[in-house]
Amino acid sequence: MKATPEDRQGHDTLTQVLLGLRLDGVEYGRCVMQSPWAIAYPAQREARFHFVASGSCWLRTPATEWVQLNPGDAVLLPRGSFHVLASAPDVPCVDIDSLSRIAVSENIYLVRGCGDTKVSNDSIDATPSNVMFCGAMRFNLDPLHPLLAMMPDVMRAGELARRDPTVPALLEAMEREVALDRIGACGVLARLADVLAASIIRAWVECGCSDSTGWIAAVHCPKIGKVIAAIHKDPERDWRVPELAQLMGASRSTFADAFTRTLGESPARYVAKVKIFQARRWIAQEGMRIAVAADRLGYDSEASFSRAFKRVIGHPPSAARAPRGV
């Protein structure tokens, strides 16, 4: 079926939004495990990524039953939800942080573990039952961003491979890197993991959410999507309803009604949230002073900014700062 001009315009708007989506690798690990084993990954702010290089294993989250993962499978947990990976569902689990790590480079490590702590390292190297490449990734999106909030707890690459040719190509590239085990393979795998995670999200948005409502539907809409893309592209701008209505090509009342009906909140409320999401990233990840963030986003005073921040996030901006030493 040939795409209409309206379909292409909606796709272009979606592309603009996705162009702003970035994943920055925090750390990666090559995990070599010998059965029986089970690892618990505690909940965290960063996304989790797992690529099964060899041997099948099982995945469980609080919201899902055990799911089997086979060699070549990859999963992304975009909100870093608690989950367990195991050689079999009935194996008692240990926390990932309890396993020994060997640094490979600045943010890449080797993890080794096995069911029998008396097994020697030589036997682990000789007959690993599972080899996985795992990572923690930081989104450049606030955890409350509607795109991140709508994502499922677990996103499997295999489920999207049929819809996006990029996904199986990246999986095959990761498999080759693991099989060849060349110098620098972990670094190459880390970069491939970043790209694969972003491709999984793109495939989910473009192919897996055609029947979605709310934010995804609004982004797909050629007229409202153009407005959303503009707001996210320039959150520091002093967006007003007349200017947004002009972008949509409608009167103020028609625009405000259509926007509120589609997204479930007013344009002013949505703009305020996007500004606060940007502010939290600046403060938490870049250490920006609260007064500077307030000024850049156009607030009259630090006090008014703090009230708006608390209204959207639930706590004052000072609480968004990372603890010292972290």
BAFI-3210 file (N, C-alpha, C; in Angstrom, 3 decimals, decimal comma, padded with zeros to 6 digits):
// residues 326
n [1|2|3|4|5|6|7|8|9|10|11|12|13|14|15|16|17|18|19|20|21|22|23|24|25|26|27|28|29|30|31|32|33|34|35|36|37|38|39|40|41|42|43|44|45|46|47|48|49|50|51|52|53|54|55|56|57|58|59|60|61|62|63|64|65|66|67|68|69|70|71|72|73|74|75|76|77|78|79|80|81|82|83|84|85|86|87|88|89|90|91|92|93|94|95|96|97|98|99|100|101|102|103|104|105|106|107|108|109|110|111|112|113|114|115|116|117|118|119|120|121|122|123|124|125|126|127|128|129|130|131|132|133|134|135|136|137|138|139|140|141|142|143|144|145|146|147|148|149|150|151|152|153|154|155|156|157|158|159|160|161|162|163|164|165|166|167|168|169|170|171|172|173|174|175|176|177|178|179|180|181|182|183|184|185|186|187|188|189|190|191|192|193|194|195|196|197|198|199|200|201|202|203|204|205|206|207|208|209|210|211|212|213|214|215|216|217|218|219|220|221|222|223|224|225|226|227|228|229|230|231|232|233|234|235|236|237|238|239|240|241|242|243|244|245|246|247|248|249|250|251|252|253|254|255|256|257|258|259|260|261|262|263|264|265|266|267|268|269|270|271|272|273|274|275|276|277|278|279|280|281|282|283|284|285|286|287|288|289|290|291|292|293|294|295|296|297|298|299|300|301|302|303|304|305|306|307|308|309|310|311|312|313|314|315|316|317|318|319|320|321|322|323|324|325|326]
n.u [000,853|000,644|002,223|000,547|000,752|000,178|000,793|003,547|004,374|003,723|005,453|007,905|007,798|007,864|010,400|011,934|011,513|012,624|015,249|016,277|016,599|018,823|021,178|023,454|026,167|026,738|028,033|029,454|029,373|030,977|029,660|030,444|029,161|028,542|026,483|024,731|023,129|021,983|021,071|020,251|019,101|019,024|016,523|017,030|017,894|019,014|018,722|018,635|020,481|020,699|022,495|022,425|024,986|025,879|024,415|021,248|019,003|016,960|014,500|012,977|010,608|009,019|006,526|006,163|006,073|008,469|010,594|012,093|015,321|017,270|020,404|021,728|019,578|018,330|017,568|015,942|015,533|013,939|013,375|014,983|013,994|013,569|014,875|015,458|017,945|018,565|019,952|018,121|014,670|014,335|016,565|018,257|018,833|021,569|022,770|023,780|025,863|027,316|029,032|032,305|034,366|036,352|038,243|038,189|038,402|037,840|034,984|034,131|033,814|034,678|032,672|032,506|030,968|029,495|027,587|028,741|030,944|033,435|034,432|037,068|038,741|039,817|038,175|035,834|036,465|036,846|034,456|031,995|028,550|026,961|027,390|027,186|026,519|026,217|024,697|024,480|022,578|022,149|019,407|018,775|016,457|013,962|012,852|010,088|009,243|006,878|007,333|009,193|007,757|005,660|006,813|007,135|008,018|009,899|011,639|011,948|014,357|014,014|011,264|010,827|012,386|011,355|010,076|011,827|014,615|017,078|017,485|017,926|020,325|022,104|022,110|023,306|025,821|026,758|026,839|028,898|031,111|031,357|031,878|034,286|036,000|037,987|040,764|039,824|037,141|035,148|034,822|033,829|031,460|030,139|029,546|027,912|025,834|024,705|023,670|021,940|020,073|018,864|017,783|015,935|014,062|013,253|012,099|010,008|008,469|007,865|006,788|005,472|003,536|001,276|-001,388|-001,582|-002,584|-002,871|000,266|001,959|000,179|-000,323|002,189|002,373|000,415|000,191|-000,181|-000,386|001,823|003,920|003,990|004,643|007,199|008,596|008,493|009,982|012,402|013,361|013,319|013,954|012,776|010,325|007,482|004,292|000,668|-000,532|001,654|002,213|-000,197|-000,090|001,969|000,670|-001,213|-003,766|-006,597|-006,309|-008,122|-009,049|-006,650|-005,833|-007,938|-007,771|-005,191|-005,350|-007,377|-006,168|-003,726|-004,459|-003,842|-003,264|-001,738|-000,005|000,563|001,888|004,157|005,364|006,045|007,921|009,964|010,701|011,553|013,849|015,296|015,729|017,481|019,693|020,419|020,762|022,507|024,460|025,161|024,277|023,694|020,817|019,699|020,750|019,584|016,895|016,934|017,744|015,537|013,611|012,194|010,825|011,969|014,114|012,597|009,984|010,566|011,377|008,967|007,440|008,965|008,729|005,998|005,721|007,633|007,574|009,301|011,689|014,041|016,629|016,801|017,264|019,889|022,820|024,192|027,140|030,257|029,272]
n.v [-001,197|002,153|004,917|007,781|011,402|012,510|010,361|010,185|012,631|012,361|010,283|011,583|013,429|011,723|010,695|012,982|013,223|010,816|011,181|012,688|010,884|009,256|006,805|006,281|004,339|003,033|000,995|-002,187|-005,764|-008,889|-011,896|-014,975|-017,988|-020,974|-023,771|-024,955|-021,752|-018,511|-015,182|-012,194|-009,046|-005,974|-003,340|-000,304|003,063|003,247|001,758|-001,785|-004,208|-007,261|-009,717|-012,865|-014,923|-017,598|-020,775|-021,445|-019,561|-018,371|-015,853|-013,718|-011,372|-009,274|-008,833|-010,730|-014,187|-016,938|-016,757|-018,220|-017,653|-017,813|-018,672|-015,816|-014,224|-011,060|-008,742|-005,825|-003,892|-001,216|000,485|-000,420|-002,429|-004,697|-007,974|-011,446|-013,602|-016,915|-020,262|-022,213|-022,240|-023,005|-022,466|-021,143|-017,640|-015,248|-011,969|-009,728|-008,016|-009,449|-011,102|-011,761|-009,363|-008,588|-006,033|-004,923|-002,712|000,838|001,018|-001,569|-004,949|-008,266|-010,878|-013,659|-016,686|-019,473|-022,435|-024,146|-023,243|-024,320|-025,009|-024,732|-021,871|-022,594|-024,679|-023,285|-021,583|-023,496|-024,949|-023,224|-022,792|-020,760|-017,757|-014,358|-010,992|-008,148|-005,033|-001,703|001,128|004,598|006,637|009,620|010,651|011,751|009,736|009,979|010,711|010,551|008,703|006,868|006,004|004,593|002,340|-001,245|-003,412|-005,317|-005,654|-007,564|-008,355|-010,255|-010,354|-008,091|-008,326|-009,255|-007,076|-004,984|-004,705|-003,891|-004,835|-007,808|-007,770|-006,396|-008,129|-010,361|-009,290|-008,905|-011,559|-012,519|-011,053|-012,075|-014,776|-014,717|-013,466|-011,414|-009,073|-006,301|-006,867|-006,590|-003,818|-003,202|-004,667|-003,255|-000,807|-001,764|-002,759|-000,398|000,726|-001,321|-001,369|001,163|000,721|-001,289|000,135|002,034|000,338|-000,674|001,628|002,481|000,208|-001,432|-000,044|000,813|000,791|002,260|004,721|008,104|009,527|008,350|008,118|010,820|011,734|010,426|011,767|014,074|016,895|017,545|016,147|017,578|019,801|018,671|017,655|020,046|021,234|019,405|019,545|022,067|022,807|024,981|027,200|029,818|028,684|029,479|029,291|030,590|030,584|027,843|026,982|028,213|026,768|024,352|025,172|026,103|027,621|029,158|028,066|025,761|024,348|024,026|022,486|020,150|019,240|018,783|016,869|014,721|014,177|014,260|016,270|019,783|022,096|023,939|022,653|020,415|021,554|022,644|020,302|019,108|021,001|020,752|018,104|018,352|020,044|018,391|016,488|018,132|018,955|016,531|014,924|016,592|018,277|020,914|024,164|025,036|027,594|028,398|026,568|027,306|029,906|029,454|028,133|030,014|030,823|033,095|033,271|031,489|030,358|030,102|028,309|026,095|025,452|024,657|022,489|020,696|020,256|018,787|016,656|015,766|016,179|018,565|020,415|020,213|017,647|016,149|016,011|014,031|011,908|012,910|011,703|009,635]
n.w [000,000|-000,922|000,632|001,849|001,395|003,907|005,607|005,173|006,147|008,855|009,484|009,098|011,179|013,383|012,990|013,533|016,293|017,210|016,461|018,455|020,452|022,500|023,627|026,123|026,881|030,083|031,517|030,642|030,469|029,954|030,490|031,811|032,464|034,386|034,567|037,512|037,464|038,525|038,314|039,936|038,992|040,334|040,541|038,719|037,654|035,117|031,837|031,103|029,254|027,493|025,754|024,437|023,894|023,771|024,587|026,072|028,188|030,951|031,553|033,917|035,167|037,682|036,572|034,614|033,526|033,492|030,695|027,894|026,600|023,690|021,996|020,373|020,926|022,102|024,670|025,905|028,731|029,268|031,449|033,422|035,143|037,934|037,536|036,750|035,521|034,516|034,468|034,695|035,690|038,412|039,945|042,765|043,165|042,942|043,776|041,202|041,871|043,673|042,374|041,117|039,404|036,596|035,394|032,073|030,436|030,642|031,081|030,794|031,714|032,887|033,940|036,002|036,976|038,732|039,471|041,351|043,696|044,031|041,637|039,331|037,810|035,368|034,475|034,126|032,034|030,102|029,687|029,497|030,249|029,514|027,730|027,905|026,884|028,604|029,534|030,944|030,315|029,734|029,141|027,241|028,009|030,294|033,062|033,319|030,846|028,212|026,090|027,153|029,358|028,167|027,116|027,121|029,929|029,179|026,179|023,404|021,002|018,995|018,520|017,068|014,878|012,472|011,464|011,175|009,296|010,220|012,802|012,878|011,404|013,069|015,268|014,101|013,591|016,197|017,048|015,392|016,329|018,917|018,362|016,881|018,661|018,646|019,103|021,040|020,898|022,888|023,104|020,561|020,675|022,668|021,401|019,334|020,873|021,899|019,514|018,707|020,815|020,504|017,979|018,511|020,017|018,127|016,185|017,670|018,142|015,507|014,266|016,079|017,416|016,100|016,699|018,942|021,359|022,599|023,407|021,404|019,261|018,899|018,057|015,626|014,264|011,666|012,059|014,895|015,709|014,573|016,217|018,710|018,143|017,731|020,282|021,830|020,530|021,127|024,090|025,693|024,699|024,865|024,678|023,523|023,409|021,076|019,267|019,014|017,977|015,501|014,338|013,977|012,221|012,812|014,543|017,822|019,701|018,380|018,093|020,826|021,799|020,195|020,838|023,630|023,687|022,364|023,749|026,376|028,146|028,683|026,284|027,599|030,004|029,034|027,809|030,085|031,477|029,725|029,858|032,562|032,603|031,043|032,702|034,944|033,865|033,284|035,882|037,332|035,758|034,645|036,635|036,819|038,166|040,082|039,837|037,387|035,612|035,936|034,907|032,212|031,238|031,269|033,576|036,015|038,511|040,809|042,787|041,685|039,680|041,224|042,486|040,274|039,405|041,576|041,453|039,083|039,233|041,868|043,945|045,309|043,185|044,240|045,240|043,044|042,461|041,978|044,519|046,317|045,239|043,744]
ca.u [000,000|001,468|002,031|-000,017|001,560|-000,040|001,555|004,966|004,607|003,710|006,691|008,984|007,709|008,349|011,849|012,510|011,486|013,564|016,608|016,735|016,736|020,184|021,532|024,875|026,561|027,315|028,990|029,146|030,072|030,900|029,355|030,718|028,499|028,475|025,280|023,505|023,356|020,852|021,523|019,214|019,507|018,123|015,976|017,915|017,415|019,498|018,167|019,472|020,534|021,332|022,640|022,810|025,944|025,843|023,621|019,951|018,765|015,578|014,316|011,716|010,423|007,837|005,285|006,102|006,527|009,751|010,663|013,372|016,129|018,155|021,577|021,386|018,495|018,692|016,428|016,163|014,619|014,173|013,287|015,863|013,179|014,155|014,670|016,361|018,390|018,951|020,126|016,852|013,791|014,304|017,873|018,294|019,611|022,474|022,784|024,846|026,987|028,081|029,950|033,592|034,519|037,703|038,162|038,778|038,742|037,249|033,606|033,833|034,350|034,383|032,023|032,506|030,214|029,058|026,775|029,616|032,024|034,700|034,895|038,223|038,597|040,146|037,013|034,847|036,880|036,795|033,107|030,931|027,227|026,376|028,182|026,272|027,065|025,194|025,049|023,602|022,550|021,408|018,658|018,769|015,063|013,570|012,054|008,659|008,933|005,801|007,848|009,794|006,706|004,803|007,516|006,937|009,148|010,884|011,513|012,776|014,762|013,467|009,876|010,810|013,306|010,620|009,531|012,899|015,788|018,270|017,638|018,666|021,683|022,908|022,259|024,308|027,129|027,170|027,210|030,216|032,134|031,541|032,462|035,673|036,743|039,187|041,206|038,893|035,766|034,215|034,539|032,942|030,155|029,501|028,970|026,808|024,729|024,044|022,909|020,857|019,041|018,131|017,018|014,801|013,070|012,708|011,215|008,800|007,661|007,399|006,073|004,714|002,603|000,356|-002,727|-001,480|-003,267|-002,119|001,456|002,408|-000,789|-000,128|003,405|002,067|-000,484|001,030|-000,306|000,001|003,184|004,843|004,068|005,383|008,602|009,176|008,645|011,084|013,644|013,811|012,571|014,278|011,995|009,119|006,368|002,962|-000,385|-000,678|002,758|002,022|-001,351|000,375|002,717|-000,309|-002,043|-005,149|-006,869|-005,876|-009,104|-009,043|-005,405|-005,850|-008,910|-007,237|-004,020|-005,807|-008,156|-005,277|-002,714|-005,024|-003,401|-003,221|-000,420|000,824|001,005|002,853|005,385|005,970|006,645|009,120|010,987|011,167|012,332|015,160|015,977|016,202|018,668|020,798|020,820|021,195|023,588|025,511|025,496|023,965|023,094|019,370|019,412|021,097|018,526|015,685|017,119|017,777|014,200|012,714|011,399|011,067|012,814|014,435|011,491|008,888|011,046|011,349|007,575|007,038|009,707|008,110|004,650|005,830|008,455|007,174|010,286|012,382|015,170|017,847|016,804|017,620|021,335|023,433|024,970|028,570|031,067|028,650]
ca.v [000,000|003,338|005,891|009,062|012,529|012,669|009,312|010,523|013,756|011,817|009,527|012,547|013,974|010,682|010,653|014,108|012,908|009,735|011,676|013,214|009,790|008,733|005,918|006,333|003,182|003,305|-000,086|-003,428|-006,920|-010,195|-012,816|-016,380|-018,697|-022,430|-024,259|-024,146|-020,384|-017,579|-013,846|-011,181|-007,690|-005,057|-002,214|000,852|004,110|002,978|000,608|-002,983|-004,868|-008,584|-010,447|-014,244|-015,346|-019,065|-021,421|-020,827|-019,230|-017,985|-014,492|-013,468|-010,088|-009,347|-008,755|-011,781|-015,525|-017,293|-016,771|-018,769|-016,909|-018,710|-017,994|-014,798|-013,383|-009,861|-008,112|-004,506|-003,505|000,232|001,194|-001,055|-003,142|-005,886|-009,202|-012,569|-014,482|-018,176|-021,418|-022,933|-021,459|-023,406|-022,252|-019,965|-016,584|-014,377|-010,620|-009,505|-007,321|-010,381|-011,853|-011,102|-008,673|-008,298|-004,891|-005,092|-001,342|001,817|000,716|-002,930|-005,895|-009,687|-011,481|-015,113|-017,268|-020,839|-022,992|-024,767|-022,302|-025,038|-025,242|-023,880|-020,939|-023,289|-025,426|-022,308|-021,142|-024,592|-025,407|-022,340|-023,157|-019,540|-016,541|-013,255|-009,641|-007,383|-003,632|-000,698|002,264|005,767|007,372|011,071|010,988|011,653|008,531|010,265|011,057|009,656|007,605|005,871|005,462|003,689|001,127|-002,413|-003,676|-006,110|-005,553|-008,611|-008,033|-011,243|-010,042|-006,956|-008,586|-009,436|-005,791|-004,026|-005,458|-003,462|-005,610|-009,057|-007,485|-006,064|-009,363|-011,186|-008,654|-009,205|-012,976|-012,678|-010,518|-013,021|-016,016|-014,501|-013,097|-010,694|-007,999|-005,179|-007,311|-006,044|-002,437|-003,224|-005,142|-002,171|000,140|-002,450|-002,844|000,910|000,874|-002,305|-000,919|002,251|000,141|-001,994|001,150|002,597|-000,655|-000,748|002,827|002,555|-000,982|-002,134|000,818|001,420|000,894|002,956|005,995|009,019|010,206|007,768|008,521|012,242|011,895|009,969|012,728|015,061|018,260|017,630|015,624|018,670|020,642|017,921|017,605|021,375|021,437|018,578|019,978|023,320|022,975|026,251|028,273|030,231|028,289|029,960|028,639|031,144|030,148|026,420|026,872|028,602|025,617|023,352|025,736|026,140|028,676|028,791|027,199|024,466|023,676|023,634|021,402|018,936|018,804|018,249|015,657|013,645|013,831|014,178|017,398|021,026|022,418|024,607|021,625|019,561|022,336|022,731|019,009|018,923|021,875|020,178|016,900|018,834|020,569|017,299|015,930|019,070|018,982|015,210|014,344|017,563|019,050|022,325|024,863|025,183|028,946|028,450|025,836|028,127|031,031|028,963|027,692|031,163|031,076|034,424|033,162|030,124|029,867|029,660|027,097|025,005|025,042|023,916|021,226|019,816|019,919|017,782|015,510|015,267|016,581|019,776|020,150|019,849|016,194|015,483|015,924|012,750|011,999|013,144|010,486|008,638]
ca.w [000,000|-001,057|001,696|001,468|001,883|005,340|006,274|005,108|007,050|010,205|009,645|009,253|012,530|014,274|012,811|014,271|017,718|017,480|016,285|019,738|021,411|022,568|024,722|026,441|027,667|031,402|031,713|029,941|031,001|029,312|031,591|031,506|033,557|034,285|035,255|037,547|037,880|038,462|038,712|040,132|038,654|041,054|039,779|038,634|036,741|033,763|031,124|031,076|027,958|027,541|024,498|024,726|022,868|023,658|025,619|026,363|029,594|031,246|032,063|034,628|035,840|038,562|035,799|033,598|033,878|032,906|029,235|027,477|025,633|022,960|021,439|019,383|021,432|022,847|025,344|026,484|029,802|029,151|032,731|034,399|036,127|038,562|036,780|037,036|034,450|035,143|033,584|034,823|036,563|039,817|040,572|043,651|042,515|043,694|043,225|040,228|042,507|044,507|041,525|040,901|038,139|036,144|034,481|030,743|030,083|031,554|031,460|030,362|032,677|032,717|035,098|035,988|038,070|038,484|040,537|042,335|043,931|044,064|040,276|039,043|036,691|034,129|033,994|033,678|030,712|029,142|029,370|029,974|029,745|028,957|027,561|027,621|026,899|029,306|029,670|031,541|029,396|030,211|028,133|027,377|028,296|031,690|033,314|033,176|029,455|027,752|025,268|028,042|030,225|027,400|026,703|027,992|030,819|028,449|024,723|022,805|019,640|018,066|018,202|016,149|013,766|011,228|011,030|010,930|008,858|010,952|014,037|012,672|010,927|014,237|016,039|013,416|013,797|017,569|017,083|014,759|017,219|020,023|017,840|016,462|019,870|018,240|019,987|021,055|020,634|023,879|022,744|019,394|021,143|023,418|020,441|018,664|021,834|021,912|018,280|018,709|021,753|019,855|016,868|019,105|020,377|016,888|015,578|018,508|017,898|014,125|013,792|017,097|018,138|015,133|017,280|020,213|021,506|023,436|022,914|020,136|018,243|018,660|017,267|014,271|013,626|010,981|012,561|016,302|015,809|014,246|017,412|019,727|017,739|017,946|021,728|022,317|019,909|021,733|025,344|026,338|024,077|025,581|023,813|023,887|022,626|019,718|018,414|018,751|017,078|014,172|013,820|013,568|011,165|013,299|015,514|019,179|020,353|017,696|018,460|022,235|021,960|019,567|021,602|024,923|023,432|021,929|024,748|027,721|028,964|027,915|025,738|028,606|030,940|028,350|027,669|031,415|031,795|028,908|030,435|033,825|032,261|030,609|033,887|035,795|033,221|033,500|037,287|037,791|034,963|034,334|037,824|036,618|039,302|039,948|039,357|035,970|034,906|035,974|033,985|030,839|030,833|031,207|034,788|036,583|039,699|041,219|043,610|040,816|039,031|042,204|042,674|039,075|039,423|042,568|040,991|038,029|039,623|043,186|044,945|044,861|042,285|044,990|045,447|041,787|042,332|042,322|045,753|046,125|045,193|042,861]
c.u [000,888|001,139|001,476|000,913|001,411|000,745|003,033|005,293|004,632|004,976|007,869|008,985|008,233|009,865|012,519|012,570|012,535|015,008|017,168|016,944|018,158|020,322|023,035|025,214|027,217|028,385|028,508|029,926|029,892|030,769|029,554|030,217|028,494|027,307|025,642|023,822|022,063|021,318|020,330|019,799|018,555|017,637|016,946|017,341|017,816|018,776|019,147|019,368|021,250|021,347|023,173|023,707|025,941|025,078|022,299|019,849|017,327|015,548|012,970|011,752|009,218|006,526|005,133|006,527|007,884|009,640|012,050|014,027|017,135|019,371|021,197|020,244|019,069|017,435|016,871|015,107|014,767|014,117|014,142|015,120|013,944|013,868|015,724|016,676|018,915|019,138|018,881|015,983|013,883|015,621|017,809|019,227|020,516|022,458|023,979|026,073|027,818|029,098|031,229|033,661|036,006|037,601|038,870|039,220|037,951|035,842|033,169|034,518|033,971|033,802|032,068|031,727|029,785|028,265|027,596|030,831|033,382|035,245|036,009|037,930|038,881|038,943|035,919|035,181|036,671|035,370|032,041|029,590|026,552|027,427|027,205|027,032|025,966|025,646|024,027|023,711|021,703|020,726|018,884|017,334|014,833|012,743|010,550|008,280|007,886|006,294|008,408|008,734|005,830|005,488|007,199|008,172|010,270|010,608|012,487|013,083|014,128|012,055|009,771|011,644|012,579|010,153|010,619|014,157|017,068|018,541|018,371|020,093|022,606|023,130|023,330|025,712|027,646|027,588|028,602|031,329|032,418|032,261|033,935|036,577|038,058|039,562|040,222|037,442|034,767|033,857|033,601|031,540|029,411|028,842|027,790|025,586|023,973|023,136|021,724|019,730|018,205|017,279|015,796|013,687|012,427|011,732|009,917|007,880|007,039|006,497|005,142|003,659|001,576|-001,041|-002,730|-002,268|-002,381|-000,895|001,916|001,475|-000,605|001,105|003,164|001,165|000,353|000,983|000,148|001,432|004,223|005,053|004,900|006,873|009,283|009,429|009,847|012,427|014,216|013,052|012,852|013,431|010,738|007,900|005,044|001,939|-000,548|000,418|002,623|000,850|-000,968|001,175|001,772|-001,149|-003,501|-005,325|-006,438|-006,836|-009,125|-007,809|-005,463|-006,792|-008,365|-006,063|-004,456|-006,570|-007,237|-004,324|-003,254|-004,530|-003,241|-001,828|000,513|001,382|002,080|004,195|006,113|006,666|007,935|010,265|011,567|011,961|013,757|015,960|016,517|017,439|019,876|021,328|021,422|022,435|024,744|025,896|025,204|023,342|021,618|019,017|019,701|020,028|017,253|015,777|017,080|016,395|013,166|011,852|011,798|012,017|013,105|013,288|010,345|009,283|010,970|009,937|007,093|007,707|009,048|006,723|004,705|006,511|008,044|008,164|011,021|013,578|016,446|017,950|017,191|019,119|021,825|024,218|026,453|029,312|030,499|029,079]
c.v [001,245|004,354|007,188|010,177|012,739|011,626|009,670|011,671|013,285|011,039|010,475|013,157|012,980|010,583|011,780|013,837|011,856|010,169|012,228|012,133|009,245|007,811|006,002|005,152|003,588|002,258|-001,323|-004,567|-008,146|-011,200|-014,262|-017,206|-020,199|-022,924|-025,036|-022,735|-019,579|-016,247|-012,914|-009,806|-006,723|-003,928|-001,043|001,851|003,826|001,778|-000,561|-003,630|-006,207|-009,191|-011,837|-014,731|-016,849|-019,648|-020,703|-020,529|-018,754|-016,596|-014,390|-012,067|-010,218|-009,377|-009,889|-013,121|-015,772|-017,370|-017,275|-017,883|-017,861|-017,958|-017,033|-013,905|-012,164|-009,263|-006,767|-004,272|-001,994|000,992|000,537|-001,796|-004,323|-007,104|-010,226|-013,282|-015,748|-019,264|-022,291|-022,185|-021,791|-023,185|-021,028|-018,909|-015,848|-013,013|-010,451|-008,871|-008,234|-011,180|-011,058|-010,495|-008,454|-007,168|-005,205|-003,737|-000,429|001,451|-000,678|-003,903|-007,320|-010,206|-012,986|-015,616|-018,663|-021,330|-023,586|-023,876|-022,973|-025,308|-024,262|-022,947|-021,614|-024,016|-024,489|-021,855|-022,232|-024,938|-024,465|-022,779|-021,960|-018,446|-015,441|-011,939|-008,747|-005,936|-002,825|000,549|003,390|006,445|008,873|011,568|010,900|010,386|008,739|010,678|010,078|008,498|006,502|005,214|004,446|002,386|-000,033|-002,634|-004,413|-005,982|-006,553|-008,272|-008,977|-010,944|-008,914|-007,198|-008,709|-008,105|-004,775|-004,789|-005,061|-004,367|-006,933|-008,833|-007,158|-007,286|-010,258|-010,607|-008,935|-010,660|-013,198|-012,183|-011,465|-014,268|-015,840|-014,138|-012,393|-009,631|-006,827|-005,561|-006,702|-004,594|-002,343|-003,659|-004,053|-001,178|-000,490|-002,538|-001,527|001,072|-000,085|-001,880|000,199|001,729|-000,617|-001,000|001,741|001,628|-000,765|000,444|002,801|001,392|-001,594|-001,318|001,460|001,598|001,657|004,259|006,913|009,566|009,667|008,181|009,994|012,494|011,477|010,950|013,836|016,445|018,384|017,142|016,693|019,573|019,954|017,889|018,942|021,628|020,661|019,005|021,212|023,590|024,301|027,403|028,567|029,964|028,793|029,329|029,262|030,661|028,671|026,200|027,224|027,470|024,552|023,845|025,774|027,323|028,201|027,810|025,813|023,669|023,160|022,465|020,094|018,374|018,135|016,947|014,474|013,207|013,751|015,250|018,618|021,264|023,049|023,596|020,743|020,289|022,416|021,427|018,780|019,780|021,274|018,898|017,297|019,328|019,439|016,636|016,826|018,967|017,645|014,722|015,297|018,423|020,534|022,927|025,106|026,552|029,069|027,745|026,663|029,269|030,570|028,578|028,803|031,403|032,410|034,380|031,694|029,518|029,347|028,390|025,908|024,510|024,218|022,542|020,234|019,381|018,787|016,509|014,917|015,582|017,807|019,455|019,764|018,344|015,439|015,322|014,534|012,914|012,199|011,818|009,427|008,910]
c.w [000,000|000,035|001,136|001,941|003,383|006,118|006,312|006,052|008,498|010,496|009,857|010,647|013,539|014,194|013,578|015,764|018,045|017,298|017,592|020,782|021,370|023,776|024,916|027,334|028,970|031,716|030,971|030,578|030,134|030,447|031,137|032,687|033,290|035,131|036,528|038,027|037,761|039,041|038,821|039,822|039,347|040,159|039,816|037,644|035,303|033,151|031,224|029,696|028,123|026,140|024,828|023,591|022,677|024,834|025,839|027,850|029,741|031,868|032,759|035,225|036,764|037,796|034,787|034,177|033,224|031,376|028,835|026,417|025,004|022,433|020,314|019,803|022,156|023,457|025,908|027,544|029,965|030,458|033,809|035,489|036,719|037,689|037,156|035,732|035,089|034,101|033,599|035,827|038,046|040,546|041,487|043,066|043,494|043,013|042,297|040,877|043,393|043,700|041,272|039,511|037,849|035,122|033,176|030,209|031,008|032,001|031,004|031,310|032,296|034,017|034,946|037,183|037,715|039,676|041,655|042,535|043,978|042,667|039,962|037,880|035,366|033,575|033,516|032,265|029,669|028,725|029,927|029,404|029,104|028,837|027,148|027,614|027,456|029,473|030,425|030,693|029,975|029,028|028,327|027,562|029,794|031,898|033,159|031,763|028,929|026,893|026,144|028,915|029,499|027,029|027,643|028,853|030,100|026,950|024,107|021,353|018,630|017,633|017,181|014,898|012,434|010,643|010,668|010,548|009,578|012,139|013,798|012,183|012,098|015,117|015,425|013,616|015,206|017,700|016,490|015,673|018,371|019,524|017,486|017,639|019,528|019,270|019,884|020,842|021,616|023,568|021,560|019,805|021,907|022,473|019,704|019,581|021,906|020,691|018,255|019,639|021,151|018,713|017,370|019,431|019,130|016,226|016,362|018,244|016,503|013,728|014,838|017,789|017,219|015,707|018,594|020,193|022,330|022,728|021,561|019,007|017,894|017,800|015,822|013,522|012,973|011,613|014,008|016,487|015,520|015,467|018,493|019,408|018,004|019,430|022,249|021,731|020,598|023,030|026,042|025,806|024,887|024,696|024,372|022,949|021,230|018,762|018,048|017,797|015,652|013,527|013,280|012,402|011,537|014,229|016,896|019,832|019,715|018,068|019,892|022,463|021,390|020,361|022,907|024,736|023,088|023,029|026,169|028,660|028,074|027,339|026,767|029,600|030,295|028,198|029,015|031,795|031,021|029,443|031,715|033,580|031,847|031,806|034,764|035,187|033,453|034,924|037,719|037,058|034,699|035,526|037,695|037,869|039,031|039,380|037,867|035,141|034,838|034,969|032,524|030,328|030,926|032,427|035,399|037,770|039,982|042,026|042,734|040,062|039,982|042,455|041,483|039,034|040,384|042,130|039,950|038,522|040,964|044,285|044,427|043,983|043,006|045,189|044,186|041,638|042,716|043,612|045,460|046,135|044,295|041,437]
res [m|k|a|t|p|e|d|r|q|g|h|d|t|l|t|q|v|l|l|g|l|r|l|d|g|v|e|y|g|r|c|v|m|q|s|p|w|a|i|a|y|p|a|q|r|e|a|r|f|h|f|v|a|s|g|s|c|w|l|r|t|p|a|t|e|w|v|q|l|n|p|g|d|a|v|l|l|p|r|g|s|f|h|v|l|a|s|a|p|d|v|p|c|v|d|i|d|s|l|s|r|i|a|v|s|e|n|i|y|l|v|r|g|c|g|d|t|k|v|s|n|d|s|i|d|a|t|p|s|n|v|m|f|c|g|a|m|r|f|n|l|d|p|l|h|p|l|l|a|m|m|p|d|v|m|r|a|g|e|l|a|r|r|d|p|t|v|p|a|l|l|e|a|m|e|r|e|v|a|l|d|r|i|g|a|c|g|v|l|a|r|l|a|d|v|l|a|a|s|i|i|r|a|w|v|e|c|g|c|s|d|s|t|g|w|i|a|a|v|h|c|p|k|i|g|k|v|i|a|a|i|h|k|d|p|e|r|d|w|r|v|p|e|l|a|q|l|m|g|a|s|r|s|t|f|a|d|a|f|t|r|t|l|g|e|s|p|a|r|y|v|a|k|v|k|i|f|q|a|r|r|w|i|a|q|e|g|m|r|i|a|v|a|a|d|r|l|g|y|d|s|e|a|s|f|s|r|a|f|k|r|v|i|g|h|p|p|s|a|a|r|a|p|r|g|v]
***
